[in-house]
Amino acid sequence: MAESHNFLSADGHSQQHPLPANRSDHQSNSPQLTTRASVRVVPWQVSDLKPHPTYAQLGIKIPASKLNELVELGEDAFAFPLFVTSTGIVIDGYARLEIARLQGRETIMCVEFDIPEEEALRRLILCHRRLAGLPAFCRVKLALPLAKSLKEKALQHQQDGGKSKGSSKLTEAQKIDVRKKIAAVVGISVGTLSHASDVLKNGDHEILQALCNGDIKIDRAWRWSKQSKVRQRESLRLYRRNRGMEKVAQKLIARQLRKLKSEQSSVRRWKSVTPNEALKGLGRLPAQALESIHVVFIKAPVRVLAISEDIGQQLRFREEVSPCLSKSPSDR
C-alpha cells in the first residue's frame, strides 16, 4: 500500500528503548515523548503489530515498486514512526512495516493512539485517500463497516429523539447524511459512492478485482455493471487490449512528432494529406477492411489524426519516389 509519508521511524531509536513484554508494562516503562495522554511515541515489537481486520479481509497487497523505493532509502526509510493503536493495529505505515519484517528488525518506533478500532479504520482511510497504492474502490470497501456503524448511530439518535420511535428505518435525509460522511472520509463524491455501491451488488468478480488493482475507475465499472456478467468481462478484456494499443500509439505518435520538429527528414515517404482526404479515403475502403481496423483514443500534445502505415499504403498515401531520385550520385 502507498504511504502517507515517504519515510519511517529510525530503528536506532527503537533499539535504545526496548519494548516491554505486555501492554501493562508498556504503560509503566516505555518512554513517553509526548505530553498528551492519548497519544505517545513508543517502540513496538514488529511481530506484535497487525493490520486492521477490515484491511486484512480485503487482502490488499503492497506494490513491489513502493517496497523497492523504501529499500533504496536505507535507514532514511525509518526516519518517522508508524501510526498504530494501543492494541497494535496499524493505521499508517504498512509498506514500512513490511520492509521492517523483510529486514528482520525486532522493534520499530510508533506513534500510538488510544482510539477504538472503528476510529482507527476511519483514520486509516483518511491517511490513504489520495495515494496510488490504495484505489478509491478499496477505500470504499474499507469504509463499509463505518457506513454500518454510522447508520446504527443515526437510527439510535432518531429513536432517542422520539421521532419515528420504534422505527428500524432511517429517513431519506438521514441516509443522505450518512452517505455524505462516508464519501468525505473516502475522498470521493456522493455520486461516485453510490456507483460503487451498485458495482458491489452487480459487478463481476473480475471487475471488482480490476477496481481494487486500480486498472479501471468506479464510474466505468458502474456503466459496465448494467450488463451481464459475461458482457462485463468482455468489456474489461477489450478495454485492457485497447489501453495497451493506446500506449503503443502514443509512443509512436510522440516519436513521429519529434521527427517532424527536427526537420531532418531526408526523402519524404508519405504525401501531404488533409484530414478530409484521409476521411474520404477511409470511406472508400471495403466494409471487410474497415471491420479489421481498431480505433483508439489517445492524449497527444497537438490535435492529430494518426493512421497506421499499412492503412496509408492501402489508401495510396505513400509518396512515389522516382527510381533516378532514389539512386545515390555515385550510382548515376
C-alpha positions in Angstrom: 0.0 0.0 0.0 1.1 3.5 -0.6 2.3 5.5 2.4 1.2 8.9 3.7 4.9 9.6 4.5 7.9 8.9 2.4 10.0 7.8 5.4 9.6 5.7 8.6 11.0 5.8 12.1 14.7 5.2 12.6 15.4 1.7 14.0 18.3 3.1 16.0 15.8 4.9 18.3 13.8 1.7 18.9 16.9 -0.2 19.9 17.6 2.4 22.6 14.2 1.8 24.2 13.5 -2.0 24.4 9.8 -2.8 24.2 8.0 -4.1 27.3 6.7 -7.7 27.1 3.0 -6.7 27.5 0.5 -3.9 27.5 0.7 -3.1 31.3 4.5 -2.9 31.2 4.1 -0.8 28.1 2.2 1.7 30.1 4.6 1.9 33.0 8.1 1.5 31.5 8.0 2.9 27.9 9.4 6.4 27.4 6.6 8.9 26.7 7.9 11.5 24.3 4.6 13.4 24.0 2.6 15.3 26.7 -0.9 14.2 25.6 -2.1 11.1 27.5 -4.0 9.7 24.4 -1.0 10.0 22.0 2.5 8.8 22.7 5.6 7.7 20.8 6.8 4.2 21.9 8.7 1.3 20.4 6.7 -1.8 19.4 7.8 -5.3 18.6 7.4 -5.8 14.8 5.8 -9.2 15.4 3.1 -7.6 17.6 1.8 -5.2 15.0 -1.1 -6.2 12.9 -3.3 -4.9 10.1 -6.7 -3.6 10.7 -9.2 -6.5 10.4 -11.1 -4.9 7.5 -7.8 -4.2 5.7 -6.7 -7.8 6.2 -10.1 -9.1 4.9 -9.5 -7.2 1.6 -6.2 -8.9 1.1 -4.6 -5.6 -0.1 -1.1 -6.1 -1.4 1.7 -3.5 -1.3 3.1 -2.7 -4.7 6.6 -4.0 -5.2 7.6 -0.6 -6.6 6.7 1.0 -3.3 8.8 -1.5 -1.3 11.7 -1.0 -3.7 11.5 2.8 -3.1 11.7 2.3 0.6 14.6 -0.2 0.4 16.6 2.2 -1.7 16.2 4.9 1.1 18.1 2.7 3.6 17.9 3.9 7.1 16.1 7.1 5.9 13.1 4.8 5.3 12.7 4.7 9.1 13.0 8.4 9.8 9.5 8.7 11.1 7.3 6.4 13.2 4.3 4.4 12.2 0.8 5.3 13.3 -0.8 2.5 15.4 -3.5 2.0 18.0 -2.8 1.0 21.6 -3.7 -2.6 20.6 -1.1 -2.7 17.8 -3.4 -2.1 14.8 -1.5 -0.3 12.1 -3.2 2.9 10.9 -0.4 4.2 8.6 2.9 2.6 7.7 2.0 -0.8 6.1 4.8 -0.6 3.5 7.4 0.4 6.1 6.2 -2.4 8.4 6.7 -4.9 5.6 10.2 -3.6 5.0 11.0 -4.0 8.7 9.8 -7.6 8.6 11.8 -8.4 5.5 14.9 -6.9 7.1 14.4 -8.8 10.3 14.0 -5.8 12.5 12.7 -6.6 16.0 11.3 -3.2 17.0 10.1 -0.1 15.4 9.1 3.3 16.7 5.3 4.1 16.6 3.0 7.0 17.4 0.4 5.2 19.5 -3.2 6.4 19.6 -5.6 5.3 22.3 -8.6 5.0 20.0 -11.2 2.3 19.2 -11.0 0.0 16.2 -13.7 1.9 14.3 -11.9 5.3 14.6 -8.6 3.6 13.6 -10.3 2.5 10.4 -11.6 6.0 9.7 -8.1 7.4 10.1 -6.6 4.6 8.0 -8.8 5.6 5.1 -8.0 9.3 5.6 -4.3 8.6 5.5 -4.6 6.8 2.2 -7.2 8.9 0.3 -5.1 10.4 -2.4 -2.4 7.7 -2.8 -1.9 5.5 -5.8 -1.4 2.4 -3.7 -5.0 2.3 -2.4 -7.5 3.0 -5.2 -10.9 4.6 -4.4 -12.8 1.4 -4.7 -10.5 -0.2 -2.0 -11.2 2.8 0.3 -15.0 2.3 -0.3 -14.7 -1.4 0.7 -12.7 -0.4 3.8 -15.4 2.1 4.7 -18.3 -0.4 4.7 -18.1 -1.1 8.4 -18.1 2.6 9.0 -21.2 3.0 7.0 -22.9 0.3 9.0 -21.9 2.0 12.3 -23.0 5.4 11.2 -26.4 4.1 10.2 -26.8 2.4 13.6 -25.8 5.7 15.4 -28.2 7.7 13.2 -31.0 5.3 13.9 -30.3 5.3 17.6 -30.3 9.1 17.6 -33.6 9.1 15.8 -35.2 6.8 18.4 -33.7 8.7 21.3 -35.2 11.9 19.9 -38.7 10.4 19.8 -39.1 10.8 16.1 -40.4 7.6 14.4 -39.9 5.8 17.7 -39.6 2.1 17.2 -38.8 2.5 13.5 -36.0 0.4 12.1 -35.6 2.7 9.0 -33.7 5.9 8.5 -35.4 8.9 6.9 -34.1 9.9 3.5 -32.4 12.9 4.9 -30.5 10.7 7.4 -29.5 8.3 4.6 -28.1 11.2 2.6 -26.2 12.5 5.6 -24.6 9.0 6.2 -23.6 8.8 2.5 -22.0 12.3 2.7 -20.0 11.4 5.8 -18.7 8.2 4.2 -17.9 10.0 0.9 -16.0 12.6 2.8 -13.8 10.0 4.6 -13.2 8.1 1.4 -12.4 11.2 -0.6 -14.9 10.8 -3.5 -18.3 12.4 -4.4 -21.6 11.0 -3.1 -22.5 10.1 -6.7 -19.3 8.0 -7.1 -20.0 6.4 -3.8 -23.5 5.4 -5.0 -22.0 4.0 -8.2 -19.5 2.0 -6.1 -22.4 0.5 -4.1 -24.1 -0.6 -7.3 -20.9 -2.2 -8.6 -20.5 -4.1 -5.3 -24.0 -5.5 -5.8 -23.9 -6.2 -9.6 -20.2 -6.3 -10.6 -18.5 -9.4 -11.8 -15.7 -10.6 -9.6 -13.1 -9.8 -12.3 -14.4 -6.2 -12.4 -14.2 -5.9 -8.7 -10.6 -7.2 -8.8 -9.7 -4.8 -11.6 -11.1 -1.9 -9.4 -9.0 -3.0 -6.4 -5.9 -3.1 -8.6 -6.6 0.4 -9.9 -6.9 -0.8 -13.5 -10.3 0.9 -14.0 -12.3 3.7 -12.4 -15.5 3.3 -10.4 -17.7 5.2 -13.0 -16.6 2.9 -15.8 -17.2 -0.2 -13.8 -20.7 1.2 -12.9 -21.6 1.6 -16.6 -20.5 -2.0 -17.2 -22.4 -3.3 -14.1 -25.6 -2.8 -16.0 -24.6 -5.5 -18.4 -24.5 -9.3 -17.9 -21.5 -10.8 -16.0 -20.2 -12.3 -19.3 -20.5 -9.0 -21.1 -18.8 -7.2 -18.2 -15.7 -9.5 -18.5 -15.7 -9.0 -22.3 -15.8 -5.2 -21.8 -12.9 -5.4 -19.4 -10.9 -7.6 -21.8 -11.5 -5.1 -24.7 -10.6 -2.1 -22.5 -7.3 -3.6 -21.4 -6.4 -4.5 -25.0 -7.3 -1.0 -26.3 -5.4 0.6 -23.4 -2.3 -1.4 -24.5 -2.8 -0.2 -28.1 -3.3 3.4 -26.9 0.1 3.3 -25.1 1.8 2.0 -28.1 0.1 4.6 -30.3 1.1 7.4 -28.0 4.7 6.4 -28.2 4.7 6.1 -31.9 3.0 9.5 -32.4 5.3 11.2 -30.0 8.3 9.8 -31.9 6.8 10.9 -35.2 6.1 14.4 -33.9 9.7 14.7 -32.8 10.8 13.7 -36.3 8.6 16.4 -37.8 10.1 19.0 -35.5 13.7 18.0 -36.1 13.4 18.9 -39.8 16.0 16.2 -40.5 13.8 14.1 -42.8 15.7 13.0 -45.9 13.4 11.6 -48.6 9.7 12.1 -47.8 7.9 8.8 -47.8 4.3 10.0 -47.5 2.2 12.5 -49.3 0.9 15.6 -47.5 -2.7 14.6 -46.7 -5.5 16.7 -45.2 -8.0 15.3 -42.7 -10.7 15.5 -45.3 -8.7 13.4 -47.7 -7.9 10.9 -45.0 -11.6 10.5 -44.1 -12.7 10.2 -47.7 -10.0 7.6 -48.3 -11.2 5.6 -45.3 -14.8 5.8 -46.6 -13.7 4.2 -49.8 -12.3 1.1 -48.1 -14.5 -2.1 -48.3 -16.5 -2.9 -45.2 -14.4 -6.0 -44.6 -11.3 -3.9 -44.4 -12.9 -1.4 -42.0 -14.0 -4.2 -39.6 -10.4 -5.2 -39.1 -9.3 -1.7 -38.1 -9.0 -0.8 -34.3 -10.0 2.7 -33.1 -8.1 4.1 -30.1 -8.3 7.5 -28.4 -5.1 8.9 -27.0 -3.7 12.0 -25.3 -1.4 14.0 -27.6 0.2 17.4 -27.3 -1.4 18.5 -30.6 -4.6 17.7 -32.4 -3.7 14.7 -34.6 -5.4 12.1 -36.7 -3.0 9.1 -36.9 -3.2 6.4 -39.5 -1.1 3.2 -39.4 1.3 2.7 -42.4 -0.4 -0.3 -43.7 -3.7 1.6 -44.0 -1.8 4.5 -45.5 -0.4 2.1 -48.1 -4.0 0.9 -48.9 -5.2 4.5 -49.3 -2.3 5.2 -51.7 -0.9 7.9 -49.5 2.7 6.7 -49.9 4.9 9.1 -51.9 6.0 7.6 -55.2 9.8 8.0 -55.4 11.3 8.2 -58.9 14.0 5.4 -59.4 16.5 8.0 -60.5 15.9 10.1 -57.4 16.4 7.1 -55.1 19.9 6.4 -56.5 22.9 8.0 -55.0 25.2 10.2 -57.1 27.8 7.5 -57.3 25.3 5.1 -58.9 24.2 7.5 -61.6 
